[in-house]
Amino acid sequence: PHGKSLYLGAQCAAVEGMDEAEGRVLIDRLMAFADQPQFIYSHVWRPHDLILWDNLAVLHRATPFASTDEPRRMVRTTIAGDGPTLAA
């Protein structure tokens, strides 16, 4: 049910097997595709909201907020294991 994955994000710098310029073009094209509105969820925060995501499956970004007026409590949980939880 699940195919190959692509690790993509702002930290991507190169594509193995491509020269730097060619790799940069591909990364930029992939990021532009992933940033399309139909793939974006933007949460409107309310008191007591909780958001969870799988870092292996979601490209996520923080957005600016008024830290003095809007306190947040952030907790990271990592689940250890020997490999992915989905069958290859």
PAKOLFI-964308 format. One line per 4 residues: number of its first residue (from 1); their letters; for each residue x, y, z of N, C-alpha, C, O, CB. Coordinates in steps of 0.001 Angstrom, whole numbers. Each point is the difference from the previous one (the first is absolute). Glycine has a CB too. Example, Ala and Ser with C-alpha at 12.3 -4.5 7.8 and 13.67 -1.06 7.14 Angstrom:
1) AS) 13190,-5690,7800,-890,1190,0,900,1200,0,1036,-19,665,-2928,-1154,581 ~ 1542,2223,-1966,820,1190,60,-770,1090,730,509,1108,169,675,-1736,-2314
END
This chain:
1) PHGK) 799,-1212,0,-799,1212,0,838,1273,0,-445,1023,-520,-1300,-2295,1704 ~ 2948,1233,-613,860,1176,65,1237,-241,-855,641,-1047,95,-1481,1612,2228 ~ 1163,412,-3154,1165,-119,-873,1240,567,646,92,120,1222,-1584,8,-3184 ~ 2442,218,1119,1255,564,476,-249,1373,613,-969,678,-343,2246,-1955,-1417
5) SLYL) -402,1674,2660,-104,1286,683,1089,943,-486,1004,-421,-575,-2001,-705,2586 ~ 776,2389,-1771,974,1028,-341,198,872,1224,-961,559,526,303,-585,-2983 ~ 1901,148,2916,312,864,1129,298,1378,-555,1012,208,-668,-108,-2138,2064 ~ -1791,2867,-1115,93,1325,-601,-254,1052,1068,-817,-205,897,70,-693,-3137
9) GAQC) 1443,2019,2144,-215,1097,937,992,1107,-268,841,-101,-894,-1714,-1490,2611 ~ 767,2639,-943,851,1170,-186,1483,-334,164,855,707,-532,-2731,715,1350 ~ 2183,-2489,-90,1393,-370,233,621,-766,-1164,1206,-245,17,-1726,184,2397 ~ -256,-323,-3422,538,-728,-1158,998,876,-756,-278,1159,-308,-1866,-2486,118
13) AAVE) 3289,760,-96,1052,775,-662,460,-613,-1312,556,698,-849,161,60,3078 ~ -942,-2059,-2403,525,-661,-1188,-794,-1264,-282,-734,-504,850,3022,1441,-398 ~ -2117,-1430,-1669,-604,-1268,-403,1132,-917,-436,755,317,-918,-2949,795,201 ~ 2299,-2238,1379,1061,-941,-316,-101,-409,-1470,-1075,-352,-486,1102,-481,2880
17) GMDE) 1113,884,-3095,44,-391,-1393,-249,1139,-981,60,-207,-1212,-799,-1997,1960 ~ 460,3403,-244,-215,1175,-862,1032,1061,345,453,88,1142,-2934,-579,-1324 ~ 2855,1303,-817,880,1112,334,-810,1021,813,-1228,-69,51,2648,-298,-2161 ~ -723,1303,2737,-635,916,948,-1146,797,-620,-1073,93,597,3250,61,579
21) AEGR) -1972,422,-2360,-1038,826,-630,-1211,-828,-396,-1137,420,215,2908,1119,-1047 ~ -1537,-2705,260,-1089,-886,-410,-803,-466,1216,-1230,-35,-36,2589,-714,-1953 ~ -658,393,3061,-661,-422,1232,-825,1116,620,-1105,-233,489,2954,-1373,-112 ~ -1306,2828,-398,-716,1151,562,-1305,254,-757,-1025,307,610,3221,700,106
25) VLID) -2157,-1135,-2049,-1206,182,-812,-1055,-1039,397,-1172,337,166,2562,589,-2081 ~ -977,-2179,2064,-944,-1053,387,-576,264,1391,-1210,-113,196,2473,-1527,-1620 ~ -414,1990,2387,-479,298,1364,-1005,1142,-37,-1052,-82,636,3243,-699,339 ~ -1885,1841,-1706,-919,1147,-84,-1333,-399,-629,-1055,450,449,3026,1089,-633
29) RLMA) -1933,-2379,-851,-1243,-452,-640,-824,-854,955,-1220,148,65,2354,-89,-2302 ~ -485,-946,2974,-706,-850,956,-597,820,1140,-1130,-252,420,2671,-1632,-999 ~ -790,2865,1080,-521,862,1066,-1201,808,-494,-978,159,731,3283,-18,277 ~ -2242,367,-2234,-1123,753,-569,-1228,-903,-113,-1121,441,255,2723,1044,-1533
33) FADQ) -1396,-2741,899,-1120,-944,-90,-599,-245,1382,-1219,46,167,2278,-1138,-2177 ~ -205,831,3000,-472,-298,1358,-693,1191,646,-857,-179,865,2711,-1456,-641 ~ -1494,2847,-631,-573,1217,586,-1309,449,-645,-473,1100,283,2775,-438,263 ~ -2890,-1481,-1396,-1267,373,-615,-1104,53,1062,5,-792,942,727,-258,-3129
37) PQFI) -1673,1979,2035,-1058,178,1002,-768,-1280,340,-393,-180,1153,194,2491,-1976 ~ -23,-3190,-131,-777,-1211,292,729,-970,922,-612,-934,518,-468,1198,-2727 ~ 2370,-58,2422,769,-863,894,296,655,1344,660,-611,841,337,-439,-2846 ~ -1460,2255,2227,355,756,1209,-1146,9,994,-1148,274,-353,2685,1154,-999
41) YSHV) -1211,-1729,2591,-944,148,1107,559,1082,917,1123,-116,490,-1902,-2331,-630 ~ 13,3475,365,387,1065,931,-987,-16,1150,-1205,159,-197,2224,1264,-1655 ~ -506,-1614,3039,-864,-126,1179,-308,1371,595,894,830,161,74,-3101,304 ~ -2219,2497,-145,-413,1198,734,-99,-435,1462,-901,-745,386,-388,1785,-2395
45) WRPH) 2237,-557,2807,122,-465,1383,-1125,513,887,-435,1147,-101,2892,-1232,-213 ~ -2912,-815,1193,-960,327,1057,550,-585,1295,828,-910,-38,-2828,933,-1581 ~ 1556,480,2751,498,-560,1272,-191,-1517,59,-1033,-523,-417,505,2700,1550 ~ 1522,-2863,-618,5,-1446,238,170,-832,-1267,-166,-1219,56,-1277,1652,1892
49) DLIL) 1765,174,-3086,238,-765,-1222,1267,-830,145,931,380,710,-2092,1386,-2077 ~ 1178,-2892,690,1149,-895,-28,199,-442,-1448,-943,-443,-655,540,-351,3062 ~ 1624,916,-2898,315,-401,-1363,1089,-1072,60,990,157,714,-1624,2142,-1639 ~ 453,-3376,183,982,-1073,-108,294,-229,-1469,-891,127,-840,93,-1205,2990
53) WDNL) 2043,741,-2468,327,-361,-1374,1147,-985,7,735,-110,981,-1527,2341,-1826 ~ 936,-2937,-244,1065,-973,-195,1099,679,-808,-200,313,-1173,-1423,-2287,1263 ~ 2768,2201,518,1100,678,-680,489,-745,-1244,636,601,-866,22,329,3067 ~ -944,-2223,-2299,420,-758,-1162,-953,165,-1181,316,-411,-1116,757,-1207,2656
57) AVLH) -2244,2220,-1296,-1013,61,-1057,-539,1400,-273,-814,177,-906,215,-2471,1534 ~ 1033,3282,130,-570,1341,-134,1108,1041,-115,954,-2,778,-2974,-715,536 ~ 1883,1593,-2282,875,1170,-102,-688,1088,814,-1085,452,-365,2022,-1091,-1970 ~ -324,1061,3422,-662,962,882,893,1207,246,1228,-80,-36,-2498,-1788,1126
61) RATP) 607,2982,-841,705,1253,270,-714,739,1124,-1224,-58,120,2021,205,-2523 ~ -35,532,3202,-581,867,1027,-366,1333,-633,602,417,-990,750,-1545,2814 ~ -2326,1779,-1256,-372,1339,-450,221,970,1151,-90,-397,1162,-1615,-530,-2809 ~ 1989,2177,1351,228,979,1071,-1247,158,891,-1132,-143,-461,2773,1351,-1035
65) FAST) -1407,-917,2753,-1094,272,927,503,954,1072,1204,129,224,-2255,-2399,-661 ~ 110,2933,1092,351,967,1045,335,-764,1281,-887,-294,802,-617,2080,-1838 ~ 2767,-2100,1222,405,-867,1108,-310,577,1378,-164,-758,956,1941,-99,-2428 ~ -1860,2161,1592,-313,576,1309,-1494,-38,292,-401,-9,1164,2398,1480,-1378
69) DEPR) -2824,-1494,-827,-1450,-13,175,-625,-1377,-194,-1114,-252,460,1111,2595,-1220 ~ 718,-3227,81,-548,-1306,-358,970,-1104,429,718,-547,-837,-1966,1571,-1118 ~ 1277,-1354,3239,944,-1026,444,-344,-1373,-593,-1171,-349,-151,1527,1645,2278 ~ 680,-2060,-2456,-181,-1360,-505,837,-944,845,1070,357,491,-1513,483,-2843
73) RMVR) -55,-2020,2506,791,-1046,640,289,-1037,-1067,-914,-608,-558,-119,1011,2866 ~ 2308,-597,-2586,407,-935,-1045,708,-1186,652,914,182,804,-695,1700,-2508 ~ -643,-3091,1356,616,-1211,517,285,-909,-1182,-873,-231,-837,-326,432,3077 ~ 2397,-707,-2310,360,-931,-1069,46,-1407,568,587,-242,1055,732,2029,-2266
77) TTIA) -1943,-2705,502,33,-1412,361,593,-765,-1157,-419,182,-1143,-1589,47,2658 ~ 2971,-1077,-1241,613,-818,-1030,-227,-1453,330,242,-432,1127,1485,2187,-1593 ~ -2189,-2510,-508,-215,-1429,181,1151,-737,-654,250,152,-1195,-2766,132,1254 ~ 3213,-1080,731,1174,-720,-505,-432,-1272,-703,-1080,-533,255,2491,1475,1594
81) GDGP) -560,-1416,-2732,-275,-1252,-681,1143,-338,-940,981,737,-101,-3449,-323,274 ~ 2327,-1531,-852,1051,-468,-907,-248,403,-1440,862,-223,-850,-488,-1677,2374 ~ -1518,2483,-1826,-296,357,-1385,-1341,678,-109,-636,308,1008,2009,-2215,-1789 ~ -1807,2144,-453,-1284,666,-190,-1153,-869,489,119,-1222,87,833,2444,-2047
85) TLAA) -2064,-573,2278,-1152,-742,501,-892,-495,-1130,-879,-831,230,966,2191,1849 ~ 125,-861,-3303,-769,-476,-1155,793,-1058,-741,1226,77,-91,-2377,2148,-117 ~ 455,-3199,-312,658,-1039,-788,587,612,-1273,-603,889,-601,-981,-2640,1524 ~ 2736,1284,-1323,666,534,-1193,-768,-368,-1258,410,363,-1103,1799,-516,2267
END
